[in-house]
Amino acid sequence: MKQFLRKLIDVSTRVPQAAAANGENKISRYRYAKSYRELTITVKRLIRDLLLMTAGVFSAAFGFKGFLLTNEFIDGGATGISLLISFLTKIPLYLLIIAVNIPFIIMGYKIMGKAFAFKTMIAISGLALVLATVNFPNVTNDNLLVAVFGGFFLGAGIGLSVRGGAVIDGTEILAIWLSRKLGTTIGDIIILINILIFSAAAYFLSIEIALYSMITYLAASKTLDFIVEGIEEYIGVTIVSSHSEEIRQMIIDKMGRGCTVYTGKKGYGKKGETRDVDIIYTVITRLEINKLNTEIEKIEPDTFMVMSSVKDTKGGMIKKRPLKH
């Protein structure tokens, strides 16, 4: 891999021999190393994204053919539209997956950019190919198990694809576009779309299938959140205290976490009295909240803290092992 990357850089950064003989346009070692590092990161990221997308495609295909198709259950979003049309018209699902998502790919190109649209096209085409060529066993005919586990594998597939920088369900792209046009939230639009889909399922299929399909959608959406947001739930904590230095030291020494300290003004009372104060911000896992509260109470029981949910983190010390005490 390293030899391949070096060869790519040599080709892309080669200068004419005559110019090199005169000492012109020479690339410094720093620029060479920087280019090599950037290309290495890009290739590793691309391989990682392709692996995630591949896993997502097979997981979603297993959810379709191992659970949902044989029982005529549907999901929400573009996949739900594809399934519903397939059940009503007997058109193969792999063709509908592509046809229904083509407008979303075009929309994604305009909203999210060329790279996102290209990855999405690859992921959706891969899903259609797997659905057309790979046979999966029908796992169960129990309606509740089909609804739960069909949604689980479908949601896992969508989540893994999102982790890889693509989507195999274009509903959120449509929701982003409509939210900008109509001034509403993305969540409201997704709910409205799914209400229309499940209402159509109740009318054309049956109310029972529509209700089971709603369970499928809930299982898929929860699995999607779990895959995208990660296993651990992170909590951002803002701490305002007159003993900020002691608290900062405690977070580092006893919690094994990093923190950011910034200066603010503490305002309180009707007259709005203010004075300078150091404000501490740190990110911990939900399991560490009790320990943080206990340690802060030892320092200053009346410390003011604000806690908020954090989707994910990168860098810093949050994903490293905390100190053991």
C-alpha positions in Angstrom: 0.0 0.0 0.0 2.8 2.4 0.9 4.6 1.7 -2.4 1.4 2.3 -4.3 0.8 5.6 -2.6 4.4 6.8 -3.2 4.1 5.9 -6.8 0.9 7.9 -7.1 2.5 10.9 -5.5 5.6 10.6 -7.7 3.4 10.7 -10.8 1.3 13.6 -9.6 4.2 15.7 -8.4 6.8 14.9 -11.1 8.4 17.9 -12.8 10.2 18.1 -16.1 13.8 16.8 -16.0 15.2 20.0 -17.5 13.5 22.1 -14.8 14.7 19.7 -12.1 18.3 19.9 -13.4 18.1 23.7 -13.0 16.7 23.4 -9.5 13.3 24.8 -10.5 9.9 23.8 -9.1 11.4 21.3 -6.7 9.0 19.9 -4.1 10.3 20.2 -0.6 10.4 17.2 1.7 7.7 18.9 3.8 5.3 19.2 0.8 6.1 15.7 -0.2 5.4 14.4 3.3 2.2 16.5 3.5 1.0 15.2 0.1 1.8 11.6 1.1 -0.1 12.0 4.4 -3.1 13.6 2.8 -3.3 10.9 0.1 -2.9 8.1 2.7 -5.8 9.6 4.8 -8.0 9.9 1.7 -7.4 6.3 0.6 -7.9 4.9 4.1 -11.1 6.9 4.5 -12.3 5.7 1.1 -11.6 2.0 1.9 -13.3 2.4 5.3 -16.4 4.1 3.6 -16.7 1.3 1.0 -16.5 -1.4 3.7 -19.2 0.3 5.7 -21.4 0.8 2.6 -21.0 -2.8 1.6 -21.9 -4.0 5.1 -24.9 -1.7 5.0 -26.1 -3.0 1.6 -26.0 -6.6 2.7 -27.7 -5.9 6.0 -30.5 -4.0 4.3 -30.9 -6.7 1.7 -31.1 -9.3 4.4 -33.8 -7.3 6.1 -35.8 -7.1 2.9 -35.5 -10.7 1.6 -35.2 -12.5 4.9 -38.1 -10.8 6.6 -40.2 -8.0 4.9 -40.8 -9.2 1.4 -42.4 -12.6 2.2 -44.8 -11.0 4.7 -45.5 -7.8 2.7 -44.4 -5.5 5.4 -43.1 -2.0 4.5 -40.9 0.6 6.1 -41.1 4.4 6.0 -39.4 6.7 3.5 -38.2 5.8 0.1 -37.8 2.1 1.0 -41.4 2.0 2.1 -42.5 3.6 -1.1 -40.5 1.0 -3.1 -41.9 -1.9 -1.1 -45.5 -0.6 -1.4 -45.3 -0.2 -5.2 -43.6 -3.6 -5.5 -46.5 -5.3 -3.6 -49.2 -3.6 -5.6 -47.6 -3.9 -9.1 -45.3 -6.9 -8.7 -42.5 -4.9 -10.2 -39.2 -6.3 -8.8 -38.0 -4.4 -5.8 -34.4 -4.0 -7.1 -35.7 -1.9 -10.0 -38.0 0.2 -7.8 -35.1 0.9 -5.3 -33.2 2.6 -8.1 -36.2 4.3 -9.8 -37.6 5.8 -6.6 -34.2 7.1 -5.4 -33.1 8.7 -8.7 -34.8 12.0 -7.8 -33.2 11.9 -4.4 -29.7 11.3 -5.9 -30.2 14.3 -8.1 -31.4 16.4 -5.2 -28.5 15.2 -3.1 -26.1 16.3 -5.8 -27.5 19.8 -5.6 -27.8 20.0 -1.8 -25.0 17.8 -0.4 -22.4 17.9 -3.3 -20.9 15.6 -5.9 -19.1 13.2 -3.5 -22.2 12.5 -1.5 -24.3 11.9 -4.6 -21.7 9.6 -6.1 -21.5 7.5 -2.9 -25.3 7.3 -2.7 -25.5 6.2 -6.3 -23.0 3.4 -5.6 -24.8 2.3 -2.4 -28.2 2.2 -4.0 -26.9 0.4 -7.1 -25.1 -2.1 -4.9 -28.3 -2.7 -2.9 -30.3 -3.3 -6.1 -27.6 -5.7 -7.4 -27.6 -7.7 -4.1 -31.4 -7.9 -4.1 -31.4 -9.1 -7.7 -28.6 -11.7 -7.4 -28.2 -12.9 -3.8 -30.7 -15.3 -2.2 -31.4 -15.0 1.5 -33.4 -17.5 3.5 -36.8 -16.6 4.8 -36.1 -16.5 8.6 -39.6 -16.5 10.1 -43.2 -16.0 9.3 -44.1 -14.7 12.8 -45.5 -11.2 12.2 -44.0 -9.6 15.3 -40.5 -11.1 14.7 -40.7 -10.0 11.1 -41.6 -6.4 12.0 -38.9 -6.1 14.7 -36.0 -7.9 13.1 -36.8 -6.8 9.6 -36.7 -3.2 10.8 -33.5 -3.9 12.8 -31.5 -5.2 9.8 -32.9 -2.5 7.5 -32.1 0.2 10.0 -28.6 -1.2 10.5 -28.1 -1.2 6.8 -29.1 2.4 6.4 -27.0 3.4 9.5 -23.9 1.7 8.2 -24.3 3.4 4.8 -24.7 6.8 6.5 -21.5 6.1 8.4 -19.9 5.5 5.1 -21.1 8.9 3.8 -24.0 7.7 1.7 -27.7 6.9 2.0 -29.8 4.0 0.6 -33.0 5.9 1.6 -33.3 9.4 0.1 -36.2 10.6 2.3 -34.0 12.8 4.5 -32.6 14.5 1.4 -36.1 15.4 0.4 -36.9 16.5 4.0 -33.8 18.8 3.9 -34.9 20.4 0.6 -38.5 20.8 1.7 -37.5 22.3 5.1 -35.5 25.0 3.3 -38.4 25.7 1.0 -41.2 25.6 3.5 -39.4 26.8 6.6 -40.4 23.8 8.7 -38.2 21.3 10.6 -36.8 18.1 8.9 -38.4 15.9 11.6 -41.9 17.3 10.9 -41.5 16.6 7.2 -40.3 13.1 7.7 -43.3 12.4 10.0 -45.7 13.8 7.4 -44.2 11.7 4.6 -44.4 8.5 6.7 -48.0 9.3 7.7 -48.9 9.4 4.0 -47.0 6.1 3.3 -48.6 4.2 6.2 -52.0 5.6 5.3 -51.6 4.2 1.8 -50.5 0.9 3.2 -53.6 0.7 5.4 -55.8 1.5 2.3 -54.1 -0.7 -0.3 -52.9 -3.6 1.9 -54.6 -3.8 5.3 -54.7 -1.9 8.6 -53.0 -4.9 10.3 -50.1 -4.7 7.9 -49.9 -1.0 8.3 -49.7 -1.3 12.0 -47.0 -4.0 11.8 -45.1 -1.8 9.3 -45.1 1.0 11.8 -43.3 -1.3 14.3 -40.8 -2.0 11.5 -40.3 1.7 11.0 -39.8 2.3 14.7 -37.3 -0.6 15.0 -35.4 0.6 11.9 -35.3 4.3 13.1 -34.0 3.3 16.6 -31.4 1.0 15.1 -30.4 3.7 12.7 -29.9 6.2 15.6 -27.9 3.5 17.5 -25.6 2.9 14.6 -25.1 6.6 13.6 -24.8 8.1 17.1 -22.7 5.3 18.6 -23.1 3.0 21.6 -22.2 5.5 24.3 -24.2 8.6 25.0 -22.1 11.6 25.6 -23.0 14.5 27.9 -21.6 18.0 27.6 -21.3 19.6 31.1 -20.9 23.3 31.7 -19.7 24.2 35.2 -19.8 27.6 36.8 -18.1 27.8 40.2 -15.9 30.0 42.3 -13.7 26.9 42.8 -13.1 26.4 39.1 -9.4 25.6 39.5 -10.1 22.8 42.0 -12.8 21.4 39.8 -10.6 21.5 36.7 -7.9 19.6 38.5 -10.4 17.1 39.8 -11.7 16.4 36.2 -8.2 15.8 35.0 -6.8 13.8 38.0 -9.9 11.9 39.2 -12.1 11.7 36.1 -9.3 11.2 33.6 -11.0 13.6 31.2 -10.0 16.8 29.5 -11.8 20.1 29.8 -11.9 23.6 28.3 -11.8 26.7 30.5 -13.0 30.0 29.2 -13.6 33.3 31.0 -17.1 34.8 31.4 -19.1 37.1 33.6 -21.3 35.8 36.4 -24.6 37.7 36.5 -27.1 37.4 39.2 -29.7 39.3 41.3 -32.1 42.0 40.2 -29.3 44.6 39.8 -27.5 42.3 37.4 -24.2 42.3 39.4 -21.4 40.8 37.4 -17.9 39.5 38.1 -15.4 37.5 36.2 -15.5 33.8 36.5 -13.8 30.8 34.9 -16.3 28.5 33.1 -15.4 24.9 32.6 -16.7 22.7 29.8 -16.2 19.0 29.7 -17.7 16.0 27.9 -18.3 12.7 29.8 -20.3 9.5 29.2 -23.7 9.1 30.9 -22.2 6.5 33.2 -19.8 9.0 34.6 -22.4 11.6 35.6 -22.8 10.2 39.1 -19.1 10.3 39.8 -18.8 13.8 38.5 -21.6 15.0 40.7 -20.1 13.3 43.7 -16.7 14.8 43.2 -18.1 18.3 42.6 -20.3 18.1 45.7 -17.1 17.5 47.7 -15.6 20.7 46.4 -18.7 23.0 46.3 -22.2 21.7 46.9 -23.9 24.7 45.2 -22.0 24.5 42.0 -24.1 25.5 39.0 -24.0 22.9 36.2 -25.8 22.6 32.8 -25.9 19.2 31.1 -26.8 18.6 27.5 -26.7 15.6 25.2 -23.9 15.3 22.7 -24.3 13.1 19.6 -20.7 12.1 19.1 -17.2 13.4 19.8 -13.9 13.2 18.0 -10.4 13.8 19.3 -9.6 14.9 22.8 -9.7 12.4 25.7 -13.3 11.4 25.8 -12.9 8.1 23.9 -9.8 7.1 25.9 -10.0 5.1 29.0 -10.6 7.2 32.1 -8.4 6.9 35.2 -9.2 4.1 37.6 -9.7 5.1 41.3 
